[in-house]
Amino acid sequence: MTRKIGQQDFLKNHILTNLKVHPNGKIAVFFDTTLEMESNCYRQTVHLIDLSSESVTALKLSVFPDDFYFFEDYIVFKVIEESKTTFFSYLPETKVLDHICEIPFIAMETGFGEKIYFITNILNENCSSGILCGESVPLFQEGRGFTGKTVKGLFEVDFSGRNIRVISNIDVDVDLVEFDLDHGKILFTAFDTELQRKPNSNIFTYDVRTEQLHKHTCNQFRIDSLKAMPKALVVFMGVNLSTHCRNDNQQVYCLNLVTDEITPLGDPLDMSNERPGIVTDACFSKGEFHQRVGETYYHLRLDGSRQCLAAIQSSGELELIDTGLTTISNFSILEDKIILIGMRGQTLSELYKYQDGVLWKLTNFNDWLFDYEISKPEPLEVLSEGVTIQGWVFPPLTTHPMGPHTKEKEAFPGILMIHGGPKMAYSDVFSFDVQMFCAQGYYVFYCNPMGSDGRGDAFADIRGNFADLPYRQIMDFTDEVLKKHTSLSSDRLGVTGGSYGGYMTNWIITRTQRFKAAISERGISNMLNMLTSSDIGFAFAAEYAGVTRNPWEEVETLLKISPIIFAKEVMTPTLFNHGKEDCRCHHTESLNMHAALCQNGVASKLCLYEGENHSLAVRGKPKSKERRNLENSSWFEKYLKRG
């Protein structure tokens, strides 16, 4: 009997990440990440690929690495435990693992040359245990937790692990780093430490031979990536904030390290490089997402609802490569082929080879999914507000609308999903949430309204139209779904979304009563609070609200698009899911909306997940993800099926 996706089947998922090819071109290494319910954690197994035979082997190690690097003929494994980092060397030919050294820091990005270079946190102010102090904002940053007066710094240490020295200045917060140690330099970007952190950072170089530090830029760019190139050049991707807004599509620039001259590399390209650009709860990225081969810079771009490779030469000539994958987590350009990790259609993460225009699957980690019945997405478009809105509909995987004892002619319930961002995009890629609901007898449908990614800056620009424009387009899409699918009940519709989708769920239930149940996840209810509580609030809230001056001079503009202000209009039973350590959308946003609904006599439930941040739905701990699935299923079962 064919099985259907259930509430615990996410535990079978193998998430492949961190693909890296050894400089000798003979082997590559990647992580197979799995979820363990008993220990409530993720476990990373190291796999090695013989690039000539394309055979894949799991390495039997006595440690569980957090990351790995290549140094000479060795693979260097990094193991982080509490507040220390230990490095081990591994020689593939002998399969011998040796201890190198231990340092009393959590080493983040790391490079190996004559010394070990790494990024770690520097505490500029002593804080008593249990007392969190800070003099600037944001005090909390997503993925880092409380930062206060903490900044990230660049350090060096010898291979004994004893002689540690800080390289960067403590008045800057290091962000990105590129170790070009074959040419004796380290490139990094860093933010100035100010009362209010701004989105722009600067590029620095450190000469490991002369020990000289040099600053090359002057607060002009929001920088997303950088890569060393030949002839003392650096390629970086960013937004020129003197001419564009923070969230516009980034362009490729070339920096001359001798003259500090910055020039665009090629013509402007109205395609996004945001990560993750495509929404799925079945994978996440870790590791390299760009590469230099000779004088060509390879990186990822979002083309509609799929990711492609972009290759730009030093002359500015651009080539887009469609590999056939929907999402690409990592890639490596070899002499005669491209090795990639990604997803395509209704399958999960695997390792692929792209050669001579053909995509070949190299691994079978997630072939277990072939034993399951999967709902196939049906594309659907609707003209709304003068533009074509693209979306998909997933039919239910049951012949009984409300259960085995209902009449055949009764209509099926449906769930509208709304993605986060808003500069992200839905596609026809696999999702555990979607397939779980389809298995339970729901139609699931979603679309990419304006504000979404993949269709250029003009389509993504909803500044000043953050709420009502996407709302109208999503409702038009919902109407079209009901028109095309007559077995979908208009009286049993639910709505759910996360992050910006959580905000839109909050907004929708203040505008209409057509949805009989809602699930708002890690969303925003008060844009004024978002301004001050989110780690990106000052830039994000003001920009999307269309505020052109100091936001404190336009408070009413922020309140007009705050769902909490209109909570008295809500009649929809609503479940709120939120990670308690969420620094992007603070958990009090859901707490406040939940309280408002309860005070107005509307059925509501709040689930706060301790130890979880904004990535609850994707990277949440196994027990949290299981409980979330149970809560979501029970909520829609109660209000959409049992009424």
PATOR-364493 format. One record per residue (C-alpha): residue number from 1; residue in one letter; x, y, z. Coordinates in steps of 0.5 Angstrom, whole numbers, plus 500, padded with zeros to 3 digits. Example, Ala and Ser with C-alpha at 12.3 -4.5 7.8 and 13.67 -1.06 7.14 Angstrom:
<rs>
(r 1 "a" (525 491 516))
(r 2 "s" (527 498 514))
</rs>
This chain:
<rs>
(r 1 "m" (500 500 500))
(r 2 "t" (503 507 498))
(r 3 "r" (504 511 504))
(r 4 "k" (503 519 505))
(r 5 "i" (507 524 509))
(r 6 "g" (505 524 516))
(r 7 "q" (507 529 522))
(r 8 "q" (514 525 523))
(r 9 "d" (516 524 516))
(r 10 "f" (521 530 516))
(r 11 "l" (525 525 521))
(r 12 "k" (527 521 515))
(r 13 "n" (530 527 511))
(r 14 "h" (537 527 509))
(r 15 "i" (539 535 508))
(r 16 "l" (546 535 504))
(r 17 "t" (550 541 505))
(r 18 "n" (557 544 505))
(r 19 "l" (560 541 499))
(r 20 "k" (567 543 498))
(r 21 "v" (572 540 493))
(r 22 "h" (579 539 495))
(r 23 "p" (584 544 491))
(r 24 "n" (587 537 488))
(r 25 "g" (581 536 484))
(r 26 "k" (581 529 486))
(r 27 "i" (576 529 492))
(r 28 "a" (570 533 494))
(r 29 "v" (567 533 501))
(r 30 "f" (560 534 504))
(r 31 "f" (555 534 510))
(r 32 "d" (549 529 510))
(r 33 "t" (545 532 516))
(r 34 "t" (540 528 519))
(r 35 "l" (535 529 525))
(r 36 "e" (535 525 531))
(r 37 "m" (529 525 536))
(r 38 "e" (532 522 542))
(r 39 "s" (537 527 542))
(r 40 "n" (533 532 539))
(r 41 "c" (539 535 535))
(r 42 "y" (542 535 528))
(r 43 "r" (547 530 526))
(r 44 "q" (552 531 521))
(r 45 "t" (556 525 517))
(r 46 "v" (562 527 513))
(r 47 "h" (561 524 506))
(r 48 "l" (567 524 501))
(r 49 "i" (566 523 493))
(r 50 "d" (572 520 489))
(r 51 "l" (571 525 483))
(r 52 "s" (574 520 478))
(r 53 "s" (569 515 479))
(r 54 "e" (564 519 482))
(r 55 "s" (563 514 488))
(r 56 "v" (561 517 495))
(r 57 "t" (563 514 502))
(r 58 "a" (561 516 509))
(r 59 "l" (567 517 513))
(r 60 "k" (568 513 519))
(r 61 "l" (570 519 524))
(r 62 "s" (571 519 532))
(r 63 "v" (569 526 532))
(r 64 "f" (562 530 530))
(r 65 "p" (565 536 526))
(r 66 "d" (562 542 525))
(r 67 "d" (565 544 519))
(r 68 "f" (571 542 515))
(r 69 "y" (577 545 511))
(r 70 "f" (582 543 506))
(r 71 "f" (590 544 508))
(r 72 "e" (595 541 503))
(r 73 "d" (593 534 503))
(r 74 "y" (589 534 509))
(r 75 "i" (582 535 511))
(r 76 "v" (582 539 517))
(r 77 "f" (576 538 521))
(r 78 "k" (573 543 526))
(r 79 "v" (569 541 533))
(r 80 "i" (566 546 537))
(r 81 "e" (564 544 544))
(r 82 "e" (561 549 549))
(r 83 "s" (566 555 549))
(r 84 "k" (572 552 545))
(r 85 "t" (574 549 538))
(r 86 "t" (579 543 537))
(r 87 "f" (582 542 530))
(r 88 "f" (583 535 527))
(r 89 "s" (587 533 521))
(r 90 "y" (585 527 517))
(r 91 "l" (589 524 511))
(r 92 "p" (584 521 506))
(r 93 "e" (589 516 504))
(r 94 "t" (591 513 511))
(r 95 "k" (584 515 514))
(r 96 "v" (588 517 520))
(r 97 "l" (585 522 524))
(r 98 "d" (590 527 528))
(r 99 "h" (589 532 534))
(r 100 "i" (592 539 531))
(r 101 "c" (590 544 537))
(r 102 "e" (585 547 541))
(r 103 "i" (583 554 542))
(r 104 "p" (579 557 548))
(r 105 "f" (574 560 543))
(r 106 "i" (568 558 538))
(r 107 "a" (572 559 531))
(r 108 "m" (567 561 526))
(r 109 "e" (570 562 519))
(r 110 "t" (577 559 519))
(r 111 "g" (583 559 514))
(r 112 "f" (589 555 514))
(r 113 "g" (596 558 512))
(r 114 "e" (603 559 516))
(r 115 "k" (598 560 522))
(r 116 "i" (590 559 523))
(r 117 "y" (586 565 522))
(r 118 "f" (579 565 524))
(r 119 "i" (573 569 526))
(r 120 "t" (570 569 533))
(r 121 "n" (566 574 538))
(r 122 "i" (570 579 542))
(r 123 "l" (566 582 548))
(r 124 "n" (568 589 549))
(r 125 "e" (564 590 556))
(r 126 "n" (564 586 562))
(r 127 "c" (557 583 564))
(r 128 "s" (555 580 570))
(r 129 "s" (552 573 570))
(r 130 "g" (545 574 568))
(r 131 "i" (545 581 567))
(r 132 "l" (545 583 559))
(r 133 "c" (548 590 558))
(r 134 "g" (548 594 551))
(r 135 "e" (549 601 549))
(r 136 "s" (547 600 542))
(r 137 "v" (542 597 537))
(r 138 "p" (540 591 536))
(r 139 "l" (542 588 542))
(r 140 "f" (540 581 539))
(r 141 "q" (541 579 532))
(r 142 "e" (538 573 529))
(r 143 "g" (542 566 530))
(r 144 "r" (547 570 535))
(r 145 "g" (542 571 540))
(r 146 "f" (544 577 545))
(r 147 "t" (550 581 542))
(r 148 "g" (550 587 546))
(r 149 "k" (557 590 546))
(r 150 "t" (560 584 543))
(r 151 "v" (563 584 536))
(r 152 "k" (566 579 531))
(r 153 "g" (573 580 530))
(r 154 "l" (579 577 526))
(r 155 "f" (584 573 530))
(r 156 "e" (590 569 528))
(r 157 "v" (593 563 532))
(r 158 "d" (599 558 531))
(r 159 "f" (599 551 530))
(r 160 "s" (600 550 538))
(r 161 "g" (594 553 539))
(r 162 "r" (597 558 544))
(r 163 "n" (599 564 541))
(r 164 "i" (593 568 540))
(r 165 "r" (592 575 537))
(r 166 "v" (587 579 534))
(r 167 "i" (588 582 527))
(r 168 "s" (582 587 526))
(r 169 "n" (580 593 530))
(r 170 "i" (575 592 536))
(r 171 "d" (571 598 533))
(r 172 "v" (568 594 527))
(r 173 "d" (564 588 527))
(r 174 "v" (567 583 522))
(r 175 "d" (561 580 517))
(r 176 "l" (564 576 511))
(r 177 "v" (571 573 510))
(r 178 "e" (575 571 504))
(r 179 "f" (582 567 506))
(r 180 "d" (586 568 500))
(r 181 "l" (592 566 503))
(r 182 "d" (596 563 497))
(r 183 "h" (597 570 496))
(r 184 "g" (598 572 503))
(r 185 "k" (592 576 504))
(r 186 "i" (585 576 508))
(r 187 "l" (579 580 505))
(r 188 "f" (573 581 510))
(r 189 "t" (568 586 511))
(r 190 "a" (566 589 517))
(r 191 "f" (560 594 520))
(r 192 "d" (562 600 524))
(r 193 "t" (560 600 531))
(r 194 "e" (555 605 532))
(r 195 "l" (549 607 536))
(r 196 "q" (544 604 530))
(r 197 "r" (547 599 526))
(r 198 "k" (547 601 519))
(r 199 "p" (546 596 513))
(r 200 "n" (552 598 509))
(r 201 "s" (559 595 511))
(r 202 "n" (566 596 508))
(r 203 "i" (572 592 505))
(r 204 "f" (578 591 509))
(r 205 "t" (585 587 507))
(r 206 "y" (590 584 512))
(r 207 "d" (597 582 509))
(r 208 "v" (599 576 513))
(r 209 "r" (606 578 511))
(r 210 "t" (607 585 513))
(r 211 "e" (601 585 518))
(r 212 "q" (598 591 515))
(r 213 "l" (591 592 515))
(r 214 "h" (588 597 510))
(r 215 "k" (581 599 509))
(r 216 "h" (578 600 501))
(r 217 "t" (571 603 501))
(r 218 "c" (567 608 505))
(r 219 "n" (560 606 507))
(r 220 "q" (557 606 500))
(r 221 "f" (555 599 499))
(r 222 "r" (551 594 503))
(r 223 "i" (555 588 501))
(r 224 "d" (553 580 501))
(r 225 "s" (559 577 498))
(r 226 "l" (566 578 496))
(r 227 "k" (571 573 492))
(r 228 "a" (579 574 491))
(r 229 "m" (581 575 483))
(r 230 "p" (587 575 480))
(r 231 "k" (591 582 479))
(r 232 "a" (590 584 486))
(r 233 "l" (582 585 484))
(r 234 "v" (576 583 488))
(r 235 "v" (569 582 486))
(r 236 "f" (563 583 491))
(r 237 "m" (556 583 490))
(r 238 "g" (552 589 493))
(r 239 "v" (547 595 493))
(r 240 "n" (550 602 492))
(r 241 "l" (546 605 497))
(r 242 "s" (547 612 494))
(r 243 "t" (543 610 488))
(r 244 "h" (539 604 491))
(r 245 "c" (535 602 496))
(r 246 "r" (537 596 501))
(r 247 "n" (533 591 499))
(r 248 "d" (534 592 491))
(r 249 "n" (537 587 487))
(r 250 "q" (545 586 488))
(r 251 "q" (550 588 482))
(r 252 "v" (557 585 481))
(r 253 "y" (562 590 482))
(r 254 "c" (570 590 482))
(r 255 "l" (575 593 487))
(r 256 "n" (582 594 485))
(r 257 "l" (586 593 491))
(r 258 "v" (592 598 489))
(r 259 "t" (587 604 487))
(r 260 "d" (581 602 491))
(r 261 "e" (577 604 485))
(r 262 "i" (570 601 484))
(r 263 "t" (567 599 478))
(r 264 "p" (561 595 476))
(r 265 "l" (562 588 473))
(r 266 "g" (558 588 467))
(r 267 "d" (551 591 465))
(r 268 "p" (546 591 471))
(r 269 "l" (542 585 472))
(r 270 "d" (535 585 475))
(r 271 "m" (536 578 478))
(r 272 "s" (536 577 485))
(r 273 "n" (542 573 489))
(r 274 "e" (538 573 495))
(r 275 "r" (539 566 500))
(r 276 "p" (534 562 501))
(r 277 "g" (530 565 495))
(r 278 "i" (526 559 494))
(r 279 "v" (521 557 500))
(r 280 "t" (522 550 502))
(r 281 "d" (522 547 509))
(r 282 "a" (526 541 506))
(r 283 "c" (533 544 506))
(r 284 "f" (537 549 508))
(r 285 "s" (544 552 506))
(r 286 "k" (551 552 509))
(r 287 "g" (558 553 505))
(r 288 "e" (560 556 499))
(r 289 "f" (555 559 494))
(r 290 "h" (560 562 489))
(r 291 "q" (566 561 486))
(r 292 "r" (572 563 482))
(r 293 "v" (575 559 476))
(r 294 "g" (581 563 473))
(r 295 "e" (578 570 471))
(r 296 "t" (570 568 472))
(r 297 "y" (566 569 478))
(r 298 "y" (560 564 479))
(r 299 "h" (554 565 483))
(r 300 "l" (547 564 484))
(r 301 "r" (541 568 481))
(r 302 "l" (534 567 482))
(r 303 "d" (530 566 475))
(r 304 "g" (523 566 476))
(r 305 "s" (521 560 481))
(r 306 "r" (528 557 480))
(r 307 "q" (535 558 481))
(r 308 "c" (540 558 476))
(r 309 "l" (548 559 476))
(r 310 "a" (551 566 473))
(r 311 "a" (558 566 470))
(r 312 "i" (561 573 469))
(r 313 "q" (568 574 466))
(r 314 "s" (573 579 468))
(r 315 "s" (570 583 461))
(r 316 "g" (563 583 464))
(r 317 "e" (560 578 459))
(r 318 "l" (555 574 463))
(r 319 "e" (552 567 462))
(r 320 "l" (546 564 465))
(r 321 "i" (546 556 466))
(r 322 "d" (540 553 468))
(r 323 "t" (542 546 471))
(r 324 "g" (535 543 471))
(r 325 "l" (535 544 479))
(r 326 "t" (529 548 482))
(r 327 "t" (534 550 488))
(r 328 "i" (541 550 489))
(r 329 "s" (545 549 496))
(r 330 "n" (552 549 493))
(r 331 "f" (556 548 487))
(r 332 "s" (563 547 485))
(r 333 "i" (565 548 478))
(r 334 "l" (570 543 475))
(r 335 "e" (574 542 469))
(r 336 "d" (569 538 465))
(r 337 "k" (563 538 469))
(r 338 "i" (559 542 475))
(r 339 "i" (558 538 482))
(r 340 "l" (551 541 485))
(r 341 "i" (547 540 491))
(r 342 "g" (540 541 490))
(r 343 "m" (532 540 489))
(r 344 "r" (528 539 483))
(r 345 "g" (521 538 483))
(r 346 "q" (517 534 488))
(r 347 "t" (524 530 490))
(r 348 "l" (529 532 496))
(r 349 "s" (536 534 497))
(r 350 "e" (541 530 493))
(r 351 "l" (548 531 490))
(r 352 "y" (548 532 482))
(r 353 "k" (553 532 476))
(r 354 "y" (551 537 470))
(r 355 "q" (555 535 464))
(r 356 "d" (554 537 457))
(r 357 "g" (547 540 458))
(r 358 "v" (545 534 462))
(r 359 "l" (543 533 469))
(r 360 "w" (545 526 473))
(r 361 "k" (543 524 480))
(r 362 "l" (549 522 484))
(r 363 "t" (546 520 490))
(r 364 "n" (540 516 493))
(r 365 "f" (540 519 500))
(r 366 "n" (532 521 499))
(r 367 "d" (530 515 495))
(r 368 "w" (525 513 501))
(r 369 "l" (520 518 498))
(r 370 "f" (519 514 492))
(r 371 "d" (515 510 497))
(r 372 "y" (510 515 498))
(r 373 "e" (504 518 495))
(r 374 "i" (506 525 493))
(r 375 "s" (501 531 491))
(r 376 "k" (503 534 484))
(r 377 "p" (503 541 484))
(r 378 "e" (498 544 478))
(r 379 "p" (500 551 476))
(r 380 "l" (495 557 476))
(r 381 "e" (496 564 474))
(r 382 "v" (491 570 475))
(r 383 "l" (491 577 473))
(r 384 "s" (491 582 479))
(r 385 "e" (492 589 479))
(r 386 "g" (495 589 472))
(r 387 "v" (500 584 473))
(r 388 "t" (500 576 472))
(r 389 "i" (500 573 479))
(r 390 "q" (503 566 479))
(r 391 "g" (502 560 483))
(r 392 "w" (501 553 484))
(r 393 "v" (495 548 487))
(r 394 "f" (496 542 490))
(r 395 "p" (490 537 490))
(r 396 "p" (488 533 497))
(r 397 "l" (491 525 497))
(r 398 "t" (484 523 499))
(r 399 "t" (477 521 496))
(r 400 "h" (473 523 502))
(r 401 "p" (473 531 503))
(r 402 "m" (472 531 511))
(r 403 "g" (474 523 513))
(r 404 "p" (472 516 511))
(r 405 "h" (464 517 513))
(r 406 "t" (463 523 509))
(r 407 "k" (459 524 503))
(r 408 "e" (463 523 496))
(r 409 "k" (460 530 493))
(r 410 "e" (462 534 499))
(r 411 "a" (467 539 498))
(r 412 "f" (474 539 500))
(r 413 "p" (477 544 505))
(r 414 "g" (483 548 503))
(r 415 "i" (489 552 506))
(r 416 "l" (492 558 503))
(r 417 "m" (500 559 504))
(r 418 "i" (503 565 504))
(r 419 "h" (511 566 504))
(r 420 "g" (516 570 508))
(r 421 "g" (521 575 506))
(r 422 "p" (517 578 503))
(r 423 "k" (523 578 498))
(r 424 "m" (522 570 497))
(r 425 "a" (519 566 492))
(r 426 "y" (514 560 492))
(r 427 "s" (516 554 487))
(r 428 "d" (513 547 485))
(r 429 "v" (519 544 490))
(r 430 "f" (517 539 495))
(r 431 "s" (515 542 502))
(r 432 "f" (513 537 508))
(r 433 "d" (508 542 510))
(r 434 "v" (504 542 504))
(r 435 "q" (505 534 503))
(r 436 "m" (503 533 510))
(r 437 "f" (496 537 509))
(r 438 "c" (495 534 502))
(r 439 "a" (495 527 506))
(r 440 "q" (490 530 511))
(r 441 "g" (485 531 505))
(r 442 "y" (486 539 504))
(r 443 "y" (487 543 498))
(r 444 "v" (494 547 499))
(r 445 "f" (495 553 494))
(r 446 "y" (500 559 494))
(r 447 "c" (502 564 490))
(r 448 "n" (507 570 489))
(r 449 "p" (504 576 489))
(r 450 "m" (508 583 488))
(r 451 "g" (514 584 493))
(r 452 "s" (516 577 492))
(r 453 "d" (523 575 489))
(r 454 "g" (525 572 482))
(r 455 "r" (521 578 477))
(r 456 "g" (526 584 478))
(r 457 "d" (526 590 482))
(r 458 "a" (520 593 480))
(r 459 "f" (515 587 482))
(r 460 "a" (519 586 488))
(r 461 "d" (518 594 490))
(r 462 "i" (512 594 495))
(r 463 "r" (514 600 499))
(r 464 "g" (508 604 501))
(r 465 "n" (504 598 499))
(r 466 "f" (506 593 504))
(r 467 "a" (500 590 506))
(r 468 "d" (494 592 502))
(r 469 "l" (497 591 495))
(r 470 "p" (499 583 496))
(r 471 "y" (493 582 500))
(r 472 "r" (488 584 494))
(r 473 "q" (493 580 489))
(r 474 "i" (493 574 494))
(r 475 "m" (485 574 495))
(r 476 "d" (484 575 487))
(r 477 "f" (489 568 487))
(r 478 "t" (484 565 492))
(r 479 "d" (478 567 488))
(r 480 "e" (481 564 481))
(r 481 "v" (483 557 485))
(r 482 "l" (476 556 488))
(r 483 "k" (473 558 480))
(r 484 "k" (478 552 477))
(r 485 "h" (477 547 483))
(r 486 "t" (470 546 484))
(r 487 "s" (471 541 489))
(r 488 "l" (474 546 494))
(r 489 "s" (470 549 499))
(r 490 "s" (469 556 499))
(r 491 "d" (466 555 506))
(r 492 "r" (472 551 509))
(r 493 "l" (478 555 508))
(r 494 "g" (484 556 512))
(r 495 "v" (490 561 512))
(r 496 "t" (497 560 514))
(r 497 "g" (504 563 513))
(r 498 "g" (511 565 517))
(r 499 "s" (515 571 518))
(r 500 "y" (512 576 513))
(r 501 "g" (507 570 511))
(r 502 "g" (505 571 519))
(r 503 "y" (504 578 518))
(r 504 "m" (500 577 512))
(r 505 "t" (496 572 516))
(r 506 "n" (495 577 521))
(r 507 "w" (493 582 516))
(r 508 "i" (488 578 513))
(r 509 "i" (484 576 519))
(r 510 "t" (483 583 520))
(r 511 "r" (480 585 513))
(r 512 "t" (476 579 512))
(r 513 "q" (472 573 515))
(r 514 "r" (472 568 509))
(r 515 "f" (477 564 513))
(r 516 "k" (475 559 518))
(r 517 "a" (481 558 521))
(r 518 "a" (488 561 521))
(r 519 "i" (495 559 523))
(r 520 "s" (500 565 524))
(r 521 "e" (507 563 525))
(r 522 "r" (513 568 527))
(r 523 "g" (510 574 524))
(r 524 "i" (509 581 526))
(r 525 "s" (503 585 529))
(r 526 "n" (505 592 530))
(r 527 "m" (510 595 525))
(r 528 "l" (512 600 530))
(r 529 "n" (514 595 535))
(r 530 "m" (518 591 529))
(r 531 "l" (522 598 528))
(r 532 "t" (525 597 535))
(r 533 "s" (525 590 537))
(r 534 "s" (527 586 530))
(r 535 "d" (535 586 529))
(r 536 "i" (533 589 522))
(r 537 "g" (527 593 524))
(r 538 "f" (530 600 523))
(r 539 "a" (532 599 516))
(r 540 "f" (526 594 514))
(r 541 "a" (520 597 517))
(r 542 "a" (521 604 515))
(r 543 "e" (523 602 508))
(r 544 "y" (517 597 507))
(r 545 "a" (512 602 510))
(r 546 "g" (515 607 505))
(r 547 "v" (517 612 510))
(r 548 "t" (522 617 507))
(r 549 "r" (524 621 514))
(r 550 "n" (525 619 521))
(r 551 "p" (520 614 522))
(r 552 "w" (519 617 529))
(r 553 "e" (516 623 525))
(r 554 "e" (511 618 521))
(r 555 "v" (509 614 526))
(r 556 "e" (502 614 524))
(r 557 "t" (504 611 517))
(r 558 "l" (507 605 521))
(r 559 "l" (501 604 525))
(r 560 "k" (496 604 519))
(r 561 "i" (499 597 517))
(r 562 "s" (499 594 524))
(r 563 "p" (494 588 524))
(r 564 "i" (494 589 532))
(r 565 "i" (491 596 531))
(r 566 "f" (485 593 527))
(r 567 "a" (484 587 532))
(r 568 "k" (477 588 534))
(r 569 "e" (475 586 527))
(r 570 "v" (478 579 527))
(r 571 "m" (473 573 528))
(r 572 "t" (478 568 525))
(r 573 "p" (480 562 530))
(r 574 "t" (488 563 530))
(r 575 "l" (494 559 532))
(r 576 "f" (500 563 533))
(r 577 "n" (507 559 533))
(r 578 "h" (513 563 535))
(r 579 "g" (520 561 537))
(r 580 "k" (522 565 544))
(r 581 "e" (529 566 541))
(r 582 "d" (527 569 535))
(r 583 "c" (531 576 534))
(r 584 "r" (528 577 527))
(r 585 "c" (520 578 529))
(r 586 "h" (520 578 537))
(r 587 "h" (515 573 540))
(r 588 "t" (512 579 543))
(r 589 "e" (509 580 536))
(r 590 "s" (505 574 537))
(r 591 "l" (504 574 544))
(r 592 "n" (500 581 543))
(r 593 "m" (496 579 537))
(r 594 "h" (494 573 541))
(r 595 "a" (492 577 547))
(r 596 "a" (488 582 543))
(r 597 "l" (484 576 540))
(r 598 "c" (483 573 547))
(r 599 "q" (480 580 550))
(r 600 "n" (476 580 544))
(r 601 "g" (473 573 545))
(r 602 "v" (476 570 539))
(r 603 "a" (478 563 540))
(r 604 "s" (486 563 540))
(r 605 "k" (492 559 542))
(r 606 "l" (499 561 543))
(r 607 "c" (505 556 542))
(r 608 "l" (512 559 544))
(r 609 "y" (518 554 543))
(r 610 "e" (524 555 548))
(r 611 "g" (530 555 545))
(r 612 "e" (528 556 538))
(r 613 "n" (529 562 533))
(r 614 "h" (526 565 527))
(r 615 "s" (528 558 523))
(r 616 "l" (523 554 527))
(r 617 "a" (520 551 521))
(r 618 "v" (526 549 517))
(r 619 "r" (532 548 522))
(r 620 "g" (528 547 529))
(r 621 "k" (530 542 533))
(r 622 "p" (526 535 532))
(r 623 "k" (521 535 538))
(r 624 "s" (519 543 536))
(r 625 "k" (518 541 529))
(r 626 "e" (514 535 531))
(r 627 "r" (510 539 536))
(r 628 "r" (509 544 531))
(r 629 "n" (506 539 526))
(r 630 "l" (501 536 531))
(r 631 "e" (499 543 533))
(r 632 "n" (498 546 526))
(r 633 "s" (494 539 524))
(r 634 "s" (490 539 530))
(r 635 "w" (488 547 529))
(r 636 "f" (486 546 522))
(r 637 "e" (482 539 524))
(r 638 "k" (478 542 529))
(r 639 "y" (476 549 525))
(r 640 "l" (476 546 518))
(r 641 "k" (474 539 518))
(r 642 "r" (470 539 525))
(r 643 "g" (467 546 524))
</rs>
